[in-house]
Amino acid sequence: MAPAFLITGATGRQGGSAARILLERGMAVHVLVRKRHSAAAQQLESLGAVVFEGDFNNVAVIKEASKGVSGIFLNLWPTQDPADQARQAQAFIDIAKANDAAIVASTAFLATRSDIWGDVDGLKQYYAGKVGVENALREAKLASYTILRPALLMHNYLVPDSKYHFPELSTEGVVAHAYGPGRRMAHLDAADVGKFAAEALLQPAKFNGHEIELGFDNLTQEEIGEAISEVSGRTIKTHRWTEDEIKEKRGRIVTLPWQLLANEHDLSVDGEKLQSEYGVTMTSFSEFLRRDRAKVMESLPST
């Protein structure tokens, strides 16, 4: 009988990628979803996944979904009270310990770097929940645990996500930002999180205790605009916000605090080293855009 794995957040990009990879490799896959009749859940079911409907607070469903699994991919949603994430994670940890199962968790880029984000408004609460999850995993003495910390996800330049990150891109064809000249940010295809998660679940001994900052392309916003222009055939411009514009954008642009951090710290990741060390082929920004070109065109002004 093939090993079984539980994938949470399976209708999202990270969990969906992990689930499909494991199914393609002949594994038994259980997926925990909020709506079992959603198109994404039904597609996974058609591929052979066993679907369980429930949220991260429904311990009875989590226990049922975890029966017989040797590993769990945990991708918790941010919560208003950061303590809720650690509490939710603990339920999975208790079940994993009882089943002698591994946990692979997707948390947040730079979660251990409180030295750079600890005093930044808008980041302290966000990271508090992620740090709580990571601490719970370290202290649990699981059969195996792995922490994945994804950098800026490439789909943040596409609708609907771009509305909260780069709103001028869909309305004006402009990548507007707060990065200083030449400042780079690590970018990552969310599907690559799923690739790493699948490998960590399949090779728990190799990945045990590894806490991995995930990123591949370290790009300036000018390079972002050029890549979108090349793939779309449209002219995409860039604009660096003035100090007054940055003040006006605070609290409205989700990634603004990280953009400002990148002006003070090196937030790049050695993606080539990750590929070599873990044997996972990662996706460049241009490859991501070409793969999802229809979505790219939908994400730009009509003229």
C-alpha positions in Angstrom: 0.0 0.0 0.0 1.3 3.5 -0.9 2.2 5.9 1.9 -0.6 8.4 2.7 -0.2 12.1 3.4 -2.5 14.8 4.6 -2.4 18.1 2.8 -4.0 21.2 4.3 -4.9 24.3 2.2 -5.1 21.9 -0.7 -7.3 24.2 -2.8 -4.6 26.9 -2.7 -1.5 27.2 -4.7 1.0 25.7 -2.2 -1.2 22.8 -1.0 -2.6 22.1 -4.4 0.9 21.8 -5.9 2.0 19.4 -3.1 -1.2 17.3 -3.5 -0.9 16.9 -7.2 2.8 16.0 -7.1 2.1 13.3 -4.5 -0.8 11.9 -6.5 1.3 11.8 -9.7 3.9 9.8 -7.8 1.2 7.2 -6.8 0.8 8.3 -3.1 -2.4 8.2 -1.2 -3.5 11.8 -0.5 -6.0 13.1 2.0 -6.9 16.8 1.6 -8.5 19.0 4.2 -10.7 21.7 2.5 -13.2 24.2 3.7 -15.7 23.5 0.9 -15.6 20.0 -0.5 -17.8 21.0 -3.5 -15.5 23.8 -4.7 -14.1 23.3 -8.2 -10.5 22.9 -6.8 -11.6 20.3 -4.3 -13.5 18.4 -6.9 -10.6 18.4 -9.3 -8.3 16.9 -6.6 -11.0 14.3 -5.8 -11.1 13.4 -9.5 -7.3 12.9 -9.4 -7.7 10.4 -6.6 -7.5 12.5 -3.4 -9.7 11.7 -0.4 -11.5 14.9 0.5 -12.3 15.9 4.1 -14.3 19.1 4.7 -13.5 21.1 7.8 -11.5 24.0 9.1 -8.4 24.2 11.3 -10.6 24.3 14.5 -12.4 21.1 13.7 -10.2 18.6 15.6 -12.6 15.7 15.0 -12.3 16.1 11.2 -8.5 16.6 11.4 -8.2 13.4 13.3 -10.3 11.5 10.8 -8.3 13.0 7.9 -5.0 12.1 9.6 -5.8 8.4 10.0 -3.0 6.3 8.4 -0.9 9.2 7.2 2.9 9.3 7.5 3.2 13.0 7.0 1.2 16.3 7.1 1.6 19.5 5.1 0.5 22.3 7.4 -0.3 25.7 5.8 -2.3 27.7 8.3 -4.1 30.9 7.5 -3.2 34.1 9.4 -5.5 34.7 12.4 -6.6 37.9 14.1 -5.3 36.5 17.4 -1.7 35.2 16.7 -2.1 32.7 19.5 -4.8 30.9 17.5 -2.2 29.7 15.0 -0.1 28.0 17.6 -3.2 26.5 19.1 -4.3 25.2 15.7 -0.8 23.9 15.0 -0.8 22.1 18.3 -3.8 20.0 17.3 -1.9 18.7 14.2 1.2 18.2 16.3 -0.6 16.1 18.8 -2.1 13.9 16.1 1.3 13.6 14.3 3.0 12.5 17.5 0.3 9.9 18.0 0.7 8.6 14.5 4.5 8.9 14.4 4.0 11.2 11.4 6.2 14.0 10.0 5.0 17.6 9.6 6.1 20.0 6.9 4.9 23.5 7.6 4.8 26.6 5.4 5.2 29.7 7.7 6.7 33.0 6.6 9.9 34.4 5.0 12.4 35.6 7.6 10.3 34.4 10.6 13.4 34.0 12.8 14.7 37.5 11.9 13.0 39.5 14.6 16.1 41.6 14.7 14.9 43.3 11.5 11.1 43.2 11.8 10.6 43.2 15.5 10.0 46.9 15.7 8.1 47.3 12.4 4.4 48.2 12.8 2.3 45.8 10.7 4.8 43.0 10.9 5.0 42.2 14.6 1.5 40.7 14.9 1.8 38.9 11.5 5.0 37.2 12.6 3.8 36.4 16.1 1.5 33.7 14.8 4.1 32.2 12.5 6.8 32.2 15.2 4.3 30.5 17.6 3.8 27.7 15.0 7.5 27.3 14.5 8.3 27.2 18.2 5.6 24.5 18.7 7.1 22.4 16.0 10.6 22.7 17.4 9.5 21.8 20.9 7.3 18.8 19.9 10.0 16.2 19.3 8.2 14.9 16.2 9.4 12.0 14.1 10.4 14.7 11.6 9.6 18.3 11.0 10.5 20.8 8.3 9.8 24.5 8.1 9.4 26.2 4.7 9.5 30.0 4.6 8.3 31.4 1.2 9.6 34.7 0.0 7.5 37.1 -2.1 5.1 35.0 -4.1 5.0 35.6 -7.8 1.2 35.5 -8.1 1.1 38.8 -6.1 1.6 40.5 -9.4 -1.6 38.9 -10.8 -5.2 39.5 -10.1 -6.9 39.3 -7.7 -3.8 39.4 -5.4 -2.2 42.4 -7.1 -5.0 44.6 -5.8 -3.4 44.3 -2.4 0.2 44.4 -3.4 0.6 46.3 -6.7 -2.8 47.9 -7.4 -1.6 50.2 -10.2 -0.5 47.3 -12.3 -4.0 46.2 -13.2 -5.4 49.7 -13.6 -2.5 51.6 -15.2 0.1 49.1 -16.3 2.5 50.4 -13.7 4.6 48.5 -11.1 4.5 51.1 -8.3 6.7 50.4 -5.3 8.8 51.7 -2.4 12.1 49.8 -3.2 15.2 51.9 -3.5 17.3 52.0 -6.7 18.8 48.5 -7.4 17.2 46.9 -4.3 16.3 43.3 -4.8 13.7 41.0 -3.3 13.6 37.2 -3.4 10.6 35.9 -5.5 9.1 32.5 -5.4 6.5 30.5 -7.4 4.0 29.2 -4.9 3.9 25.9 -6.8 7.6 25.5 -5.8 6.5 25.5 -2.1 4.5 22.5 -3.0 7.5 20.8 -4.7 9.6 21.3 -1.5 6.7 20.1 0.7 6.3 16.9 -1.3 10.0 16.1 -1.2 10.1 16.7 2.5 7.1 14.4 3.1 8.7 11.7 0.9 12.1 12.1 2.5 11.5 13.0 6.1 14.9 11.8 7.3 16.7 14.0 4.8 14.6 17.1 5.6 14.3 16.6 9.4 15.0 19.8 11.3 15.6 21.8 8.1 14.3 25.4 8.2 14.5 26.7 4.7 14.2 30.3 3.4 12.6 29.7 0.0 13.2 32.0 -2.9 14.6 31.8 -6.4 14.7 35.0 -8.5 16.2 38.0 -6.7 14.7 40.9 -8.8 14.4 44.6 -8.9 11.0 46.1 -9.8 12.5 47.3 -13.1 13.3 43.7 -13.9 9.8 42.7 -12.9 8.3 45.3 -15.3 10.6 44.2 -18.1 9.7 40.5 -17.7 5.9 41.3 -17.7 6.4 43.5 -20.8 8.3 40.8 -22.6 5.7 38.1 -21.9 2.6 40.2 -22.4 3.8 42.4 -25.3 2.6 45.4 -23.4 4.6 48.3 -22.2 4.8 48.1 -18.4 6.3 51.0 -16.5 7.7 51.3 -13.0 7.2 54.1 -10.5 8.9 54.5 -7.1 6.6 56.1 -4.6 7.6 59.4 -3.0 7.9 59.7 0.8 4.4 61.3 0.8 3.0 58.5 -1.3 4.6 55.9 1.0 2.9 57.5 4.0 -0.4 57.4 2.2 0.0 53.7 1.2 0.8 52.5 4.8 -1.7 50.0 6.0 -3.1 49.6 2.5 -0.3 47.8 0.6 0.3 44.4 2.2 3.9 44.0 1.1 5.0 47.6 1.8 6.7 46.8 5.1 8.9 44.2 3.4 9.7 46.6 0.5 11.0 49.1 3.1 12.9 46.3 4.9 14.6 45.5 1.6 16.0 49.0 1.4 17.9 48.4 4.6 18.7 44.6 4.5 19.7 42.0 1.9 16.6 40.0 1.4 17.9 37.8 -1.4 18.0 34.0 -1.4 20.5 31.7 -3.2 18.0 29.8 -5.2 20.7 27.9 -7.2 22.1 26.6 -4.0 18.6 25.4 -2.9 18.1 23.6 -6.2 21.5 21.9 -5.9 21.1 21.0 -2.2 17.6 19.6 -2.4 17.3 18.4 -6.0 14.2 20.5 -6.6 13.8 22.4 -9.9 12.6 25.9 -9.2 10.7 28.4 -11.4 12.0 31.7 -12.7 9.7 34.7 -12.8 9.8 34.6 -16.6 8.9 30.9 -16.6 6.0 31.6 -14.2 4.7 34.4 -16.4 4.9 32.3 -19.6 3.1 29.4 -17.9 0.3 31.6 -16.7 0.2 34.1 -19.6 -3.6 34.1 -19.8 -3.7 35.2 -16.2 -1.0 37.8 -16.9 -3.1 39.3 -19.7 -6.1 39.3 -17.4 -4.1 41.2 -14.8 -3.2 44.1 -17.1 -5.3 47.1 -18.4 -7.3 46.1 -21.5 -5.6 48.8 -23.6 
